[in-house]
Amino acid sequence: MAKKSIIVRDEKRKRMIAKYAAKRAELKALGDQEGLAKLPRNSSRSRWTNRCVETGRSRAFMRQFGLSRISFREHASKGEIPGVTKASW
């Protein structure tokens, strides 16, 4: 599991992105690069990281399910994810 501090930091980034989204879009439309540079760094959408909803793991994240590969495998093995079955041939 990821450190709680990293998960909280990422949540803070999400809130900041939402807060400055309108202002950032307005400055982009005007082409005001100096104004964009004055906004907080963490208000940029590219600073946010996809994380597993269970463990907070950022690597091997599967967007379709919102889980990391490890959590996905556990749930799939238990049959908790609809439409996902273990391959056999």
Phi and psi in radians as a Rosetta constraint file:
Dihedral C 1 N 2 CA 2 C 2 CIRCULARHARMONIC -1.210 0.35
Dihedral N 2 CA 2 C 2 N 3 CIRCULARHARMONIC 2.711 0.35
Dihedral C 2 N 3 CA 3 C 3 CIRCULARHARMONIC -1.055 0.35
Dihedral N 3 CA 3 C 3 N 4 CIRCULARHARMONIC 2.505 0.35
Dihedral C 3 N 4 CA 4 C 4 CIRCULARHARMONIC -1.073 0.35
Dihedral N 4 CA 4 C 4 N 5 CIRCULARHARMONIC -0.624 0.35
Dihedral C 4 N 5 CA 5 C 5 CIRCULARHARMONIC -1.119 0.35
Dihedral N 5 CA 5 C 5 N 6 CIRCULARHARMONIC -0.627 0.35
Dihedral C 5 N 6 CA 6 C 6 CIRCULARHARMONIC -1.241 0.35
Dihedral N 6 CA 6 C 6 N 7 CIRCULARHARMONIC -0.684 0.35
Dihedral C 6 N 7 CA 7 C 7 CIRCULARHARMONIC -1.128 0.35
Dihedral N 7 CA 7 C 7 N 8 CIRCULARHARMONIC -0.761 0.35
Dihedral C 7 N 8 CA 8 C 8 CIRCULARHARMONIC -1.131 0.35
Dihedral N 8 CA 8 C 8 N 9 CIRCULARHARMONIC -0.704 0.35
Dihedral C 8 N 9 CA 9 C 9 CIRCULARHARMONIC -1.073 0.35
Dihedral N 9 CA 9 C 9 N 10 CIRCULARHARMONIC -0.692 0.35
Dihedral C 9 N 10 CA 10 C 10 CIRCULARHARMONIC -1.206 0.35
Dihedral N 10 CA 10 C 10 N 11 CIRCULARHARMONIC -0.641 0.35
Dihedral C 10 N 11 CA 11 C 11 CIRCULARHARMONIC -1.119 0.35
Dihedral N 11 CA 11 C 11 N 12 CIRCULARHARMONIC -0.678 0.35
Dihedral C 11 N 12 CA 12 C 12 CIRCULARHARMONIC -1.102 0.35
Dihedral N 12 CA 12 C 12 N 13 CIRCULARHARMONIC -0.692 0.35
Dihedral C 12 N 13 CA 13 C 13 CIRCULARHARMONIC -1.086 0.35
Dihedral N 13 CA 13 C 13 N 14 CIRCULARHARMONIC -0.735 0.35
Dihedral C 13 N 14 CA 14 C 14 CIRCULARHARMONIC -1.018 0.35
Dihedral N 14 CA 14 C 14 N 15 CIRCULARHARMONIC -0.776 0.35
Dihedral C 14 N 15 CA 15 C 15 CIRCULARHARMONIC -1.129 0.35
Dihedral N 15 CA 15 C 15 N 16 CIRCULARHARMONIC -0.709 0.35
Dihedral C 15 N 16 CA 16 C 16 CIRCULARHARMONIC -1.177 0.35
Dihedral N 16 CA 16 C 16 N 17 CIRCULARHARMONIC -0.647 0.35
Dihedral C 16 N 17 CA 17 C 17 CIRCULARHARMONIC -1.083 0.35
Dihedral N 17 CA 17 C 17 N 18 CIRCULARHARMONIC -0.782 0.35
Dihedral C 17 N 18 CA 18 C 18 CIRCULARHARMONIC -1.124 0.35
Dihedral N 18 CA 18 C 18 N 19 CIRCULARHARMONIC -0.672 0.35
Dihedral C 18 N 19 CA 19 C 19 CIRCULARHARMONIC -1.139 0.35
Dihedral N 19 CA 19 C 19 N 20 CIRCULARHARMONIC -0.736 0.35
Dihedral C 19 N 20 CA 20 C 20 CIRCULARHARMONIC -1.730 0.35
Dihedral N 20 CA 20 C 20 N 21 CIRCULARHARMONIC 0.098 0.35
Dihedral C 20 N 21 CA 21 C 21 CIRCULARHARMONIC -1.032 0.35
Dihedral N 21 CA 21 C 21 N 22 CIRCULARHARMONIC -0.825 0.35
Dihedral C 21 N 22 CA 22 C 22 CIRCULARHARMONIC -1.133 0.35
Dihedral N 22 CA 22 C 22 N 23 CIRCULARHARMONIC -0.807 0.35
Dihedral C 22 N 23 CA 23 C 23 CIRCULARHARMONIC -1.101 0.35
Dihedral N 23 CA 23 C 23 N 24 CIRCULARHARMONIC -0.729 0.35
Dihedral C 23 N 24 CA 24 C 24 CIRCULARHARMONIC -1.118 0.35
Dihedral N 24 CA 24 C 24 N 25 CIRCULARHARMONIC -0.743 0.35
Dihedral C 24 N 25 CA 25 C 25 CIRCULARHARMONIC -1.113 0.35
Dihedral N 25 CA 25 C 25 N 26 CIRCULARHARMONIC -0.699 0.35
Dihedral C 25 N 26 CA 26 C 26 CIRCULARHARMONIC -1.116 0.35
Dihedral N 26 CA 26 C 26 N 27 CIRCULARHARMONIC -0.791 0.35
Dihedral C 26 N 27 CA 27 C 27 CIRCULARHARMONIC -1.150 0.35
Dihedral N 27 CA 27 C 27 N 28 CIRCULARHARMONIC -0.629 0.35
Dihedral C 27 N 28 CA 28 C 28 CIRCULARHARMONIC -1.147 0.35
Dihedral N 28 CA 28 C 28 N 29 CIRCULARHARMONIC -0.708 0.35
Dihedral C 28 N 29 CA 29 C 29 CIRCULARHARMONIC -1.120 0.35
Dihedral N 29 CA 29 C 29 N 30 CIRCULARHARMONIC -0.632 0.35
Dihedral C 29 N 30 CA 30 C 30 CIRCULARHARMONIC -1.366 0.35
Dihedral N 30 CA 30 C 30 N 31 CIRCULARHARMONIC -0.320 0.35
Dihedral C 30 N 31 CA 31 C 31 CIRCULARHARMONIC 1.347 0.35
Dihedral N 31 CA 31 C 31 N 32 CIRCULARHARMONIC 0.454 0.35
Dihedral C 31 N 32 CA 32 C 32 CIRCULARHARMONIC -1.512 0.35
Dihedral N 32 CA 32 C 32 N 33 CIRCULARHARMONIC 1.572 0.35
Dihedral C 32 N 33 CA 33 C 33 CIRCULARHARMONIC -1.225 0.35
Dihedral N 33 CA 33 C 33 N 34 CIRCULARHARMONIC -0.590 0.35
Dihedral C 33 N 34 CA 34 C 34 CIRCULARHARMONIC -1.167 0.35
Dihedral N 34 CA 34 C 34 N 35 CIRCULARHARMONIC -0.699 0.35
Dihedral C 34 N 35 CA 35 C 35 CIRCULARHARMONIC -1.131 0.35
Dihedral N 35 CA 35 C 35 N 36 CIRCULARHARMONIC -0.699 0.35
Dihedral C 35 N 36 CA 36 C 36 CIRCULARHARMONIC -1.126 0.35
Dihedral N 36 CA 36 C 36 N 37 CIRCULARHARMONIC -0.654 0.35
Dihedral C 36 N 37 CA 37 C 37 CIRCULARHARMONIC -1.174 0.35
Dihedral N 37 CA 37 C 37 N 38 CIRCULARHARMONIC -0.441 0.35
Dihedral C 37 N 38 CA 38 C 38 CIRCULARHARMONIC -1.401 0.35
Dihedral N 38 CA 38 C 38 N 39 CIRCULARHARMONIC -0.307 0.35
Dihedral C 38 N 39 CA 39 C 39 CIRCULARHARMONIC -1.241 0.35
Dihedral N 39 CA 39 C 39 N 40 CIRCULARHARMONIC 2.752 0.35
Dihedral C 39 N 40 CA 40 C 40 CIRCULARHARMONIC -1.085 0.35
Dihedral N 40 CA 40 C 40 N 41 CIRCULARHARMONIC 2.520 0.35
Dihedral C 40 N 41 CA 41 C 41 CIRCULARHARMONIC -1.030 0.35
Dihedral N 41 CA 41 C 41 N 42 CIRCULARHARMONIC -0.709 0.35
Dihedral C 41 N 42 CA 42 C 42 CIRCULARHARMONIC -1.277 0.35
Dihedral N 42 CA 42 C 42 N 43 CIRCULARHARMONIC -0.019 0.35
Dihedral C 42 N 43 CA 43 C 43 CIRCULARHARMONIC -1.515 0.35
Dihedral N 43 CA 43 C 43 N 44 CIRCULARHARMONIC -0.059 0.35
Dihedral C 43 N 44 CA 44 C 44 CIRCULARHARMONIC -1.396 0.35
Dihedral N 44 CA 44 C 44 N 45 CIRCULARHARMONIC 2.385 0.35
Dihedral C 44 N 45 CA 45 C 45 CIRCULARHARMONIC -1.073 0.35
Dihedral N 45 CA 45 C 45 N 46 CIRCULARHARMONIC -0.543 0.35
Dihedral C 45 N 46 CA 46 C 46 CIRCULARHARMONIC -1.280 0.35
Dihedral N 46 CA 46 C 46 N 47 CIRCULARHARMONIC -0.179 0.35
Dihedral C 46 N 47 CA 47 C 47 CIRCULARHARMONIC -1.441 0.35
Dihedral N 47 CA 47 C 47 N 48 CIRCULARHARMONIC -0.274 0.35
Dihedral C 47 N 48 CA 48 C 48 CIRCULARHARMONIC -1.414 0.35
Dihedral N 48 CA 48 C 48 N 49 CIRCULARHARMONIC 2.471 0.35
Dihedral C 48 N 49 CA 49 C 49 CIRCULARHARMONIC -2.032 0.35
Dihedral N 49 CA 49 C 49 N 50 CIRCULARHARMONIC 2.388 0.35
Dihedral C 49 N 50 CA 50 C 50 CIRCULARHARMONIC -1.211 0.35
Dihedral N 50 CA 50 C 50 N 51 CIRCULARHARMONIC 2.345 0.35
Dihedral C 50 N 51 CA 51 C 51 CIRCULARHARMONIC -2.364 0.35
Dihedral N 51 CA 51 C 51 N 52 CIRCULARHARMONIC 2.620 0.35
Dihedral C 51 N 52 CA 52 C 52 CIRCULARHARMONIC -1.097 0.35
Dihedral N 52 CA 52 C 52 N 53 CIRCULARHARMONIC 2.355 0.35
Dihedral C 52 N 53 CA 53 C 53 CIRCULARHARMONIC -1.212 0.35
Dihedral N 53 CA 53 C 53 N 54 CIRCULARHARMONIC -0.424 0.35
Dihedral C 53 N 54 CA 54 C 54 CIRCULARHARMONIC -1.544 0.35
Dihedral N 54 CA 54 C 54 N 55 CIRCULARHARMONIC -0.912 0.35
Dihedral C 54 N 55 CA 55 C 55 CIRCULARHARMONIC -1.801 0.35
Dihedral N 55 CA 55 C 55 N 56 CIRCULARHARMONIC -0.340 0.35
Dihedral C 55 N 56 CA 56 C 56 CIRCULARHARMONIC 1.453 0.35
Dihedral N 56 CA 56 C 56 N 57 CIRCULARHARMONIC 0.095 0.35
Dihedral C 56 N 57 CA 57 C 57 CIRCULARHARMONIC -1.173 0.35
Dihedral N 57 CA 57 C 57 N 58 CIRCULARHARMONIC 2.362 0.35
Dihedral C 57 N 58 CA 58 C 58 CIRCULARHARMONIC -1.686 0.35
Dihedral N 58 CA 58 C 58 N 59 CIRCULARHARMONIC -0.478 0.35
Dihedral C 58 N 59 CA 59 C 59 CIRCULARHARMONIC -1.441 0.35
Dihedral N 59 CA 59 C 59 N 60 CIRCULARHARMONIC 2.674 0.35
Dihedral C 59 N 60 CA 60 C 60 CIRCULARHARMONIC 0.958 0.35
Dihedral N 60 CA 60 C 60 N 61 CIRCULARHARMONIC 0.777 0.35
Dihedral C 60 N 61 CA 61 C 61 CIRCULARHARMONIC -1.497 0.35
Dihedral N 61 CA 61 C 61 N 62 CIRCULARHARMONIC 2.324 0.35
Dihedral C 61 N 62 CA 62 C 62 CIRCULARHARMONIC -1.853 0.35
Dihedral N 62 CA 62 C 62 N 63 CIRCULARHARMONIC 1.889 0.35
Dihedral C 62 N 63 CA 63 C 63 CIRCULARHARMONIC -1.030 0.35
Dihedral N 63 CA 63 C 63 N 64 CIRCULARHARMONIC -0.697 0.35
Dihedral C 63 N 64 CA 64 C 64 CIRCULARHARMONIC -1.040 0.35
Dihedral N 64 CA 64 C 64 N 65 CIRCULARHARMONIC -0.547 0.35
Dihedral C 64 N 65 CA 65 C 65 CIRCULARHARMONIC -1.958 0.35
Dihedral N 65 CA 65 C 65 N 66 CIRCULARHARMONIC -0.276 0.35
Dihedral C 65 N 66 CA 66 C 66 CIRCULARHARMONIC 1.291 0.35
Dihedral N 66 CA 66 C 66 N 67 CIRCULARHARMONIC 0.384 0.35
Dihedral C 66 N 67 CA 67 C 67 CIRCULARHARMONIC -2.221 0.35
Dihedral N 67 CA 67 C 67 N 68 CIRCULARHARMONIC 2.757 0.35
Dihedral C 67 N 68 CA 68 C 68 CIRCULARHARMONIC -1.382 0.35
Dihedral N 68 CA 68 C 68 N 69 CIRCULARHARMONIC 2.908 0.35
Dihedral C 68 N 69 CA 69 C 69 CIRCULARHARMONIC -1.063 0.35
Dihedral N 69 CA 69 C 69 N 70 CIRCULARHARMONIC -0.561 0.35
Dihedral C 69 N 70 CA 70 C 70 CIRCULARHARMONIC -1.229 0.35
Dihedral N 70 CA 70 C 70 N 71 CIRCULARHARMONIC -0.856 0.35
Dihedral C 70 N 71 CA 71 C 71 CIRCULARHARMONIC -1.113 0.35
Dihedral N 71 CA 71 C 71 N 72 CIRCULARHARMONIC -0.701 0.35
Dihedral C 71 N 72 CA 72 C 72 CIRCULARHARMONIC -1.028 0.35
Dihedral N 72 CA 72 C 72 N 73 CIRCULARHARMONIC -0.802 0.35
Dihedral C 72 N 73 CA 73 C 73 CIRCULARHARMONIC -1.097 0.35
Dihedral N 73 CA 73 C 73 N 74 CIRCULARHARMONIC -0.724 0.35
Dihedral C 73 N 74 CA 74 C 74 CIRCULARHARMONIC -1.083 0.35
Dihedral N 74 CA 74 C 74 N 75 CIRCULARHARMONIC -0.826 0.35
Dihedral C 74 N 75 CA 75 C 75 CIRCULARHARMONIC -1.171 0.35
Dihedral N 75 CA 75 C 75 N 76 CIRCULARHARMONIC -0.669 0.35
Dihedral C 75 N 76 CA 76 C 76 CIRCULARHARMONIC -1.166 0.35
Dihedral N 76 CA 76 C 76 N 77 CIRCULARHARMONIC -0.673 0.35
Dihedral C 76 N 77 CA 77 C 77 CIRCULARHARMONIC -1.118 0.35
Dihedral N 77 CA 77 C 77 N 78 CIRCULARHARMONIC -0.610 0.35
Dihedral C 77 N 78 CA 78 C 78 CIRCULARHARMONIC -1.428 0.35
Dihedral N 78 CA 78 C 78 N 79 CIRCULARHARMONIC -0.161 0.35
Dihedral C 78 N 79 CA 79 C 79 CIRCULARHARMONIC 1.374 0.35
Dihedral N 79 CA 79 C 79 N 80 CIRCULARHARMONIC 0.441 0.35
Dihedral C 79 N 80 CA 80 C 80 CIRCULARHARMONIC -1.557 0.35
Dihedral N 80 CA 80 C 80 N 81 CIRCULARHARMONIC -0.153 0.35
Dihedral C 80 N 81 CA 81 C 81 CIRCULARHARMONIC -1.860 0.35
Dihedral N 81 CA 81 C 81 N 82 CIRCULARHARMONIC 2.023 0.35
Dihedral C 81 N 82 CA 82 C 82 CIRCULARHARMONIC -1.109 0.35
Dihedral N 82 CA 82 C 82 N 83 CIRCULARHARMONIC 2.385 0.35
Dihedral C 82 N 83 CA 83 C 83 CIRCULARHARMONIC 1.460 0.35
Dihedral N 83 CA 83 C 83 N 84 CIRCULARHARMONIC -0.009 0.35
Dihedral C 83 N 84 CA 84 C 84 CIRCULARHARMONIC -1.925 0.35
Dihedral N 84 CA 84 C 84 N 85 CIRCULARHARMONIC 2.140 0.35
Dihedral C 84 N 85 CA 85 C 85 CIRCULARHARMONIC -2.230 0.35
Dihedral N 85 CA 85 C 85 N 86 CIRCULARHARMONIC 2.741 0.35
Dihedral C 85 N 86 CA 86 C 86 CIRCULARHARMONIC -1.300 0.35
Dihedral N 86 CA 86 C 86 N 87 CIRCULARHARMONIC 2.343 0.35
Dihedral C 86 N 87 CA 87 C 87 CIRCULARHARMONIC -1.232 0.35
Dihedral N 87 CA 87 C 87 N 88 CIRCULARHARMONIC 2.477 0.35
Dihedral C 87 N 88 CA 88 C 88 CIRCULARHARMONIC -2.608 0.35
Dihedral N 88 CA 88 C 88 N 89 CIRCULARHARMONIC 2.296 0.35
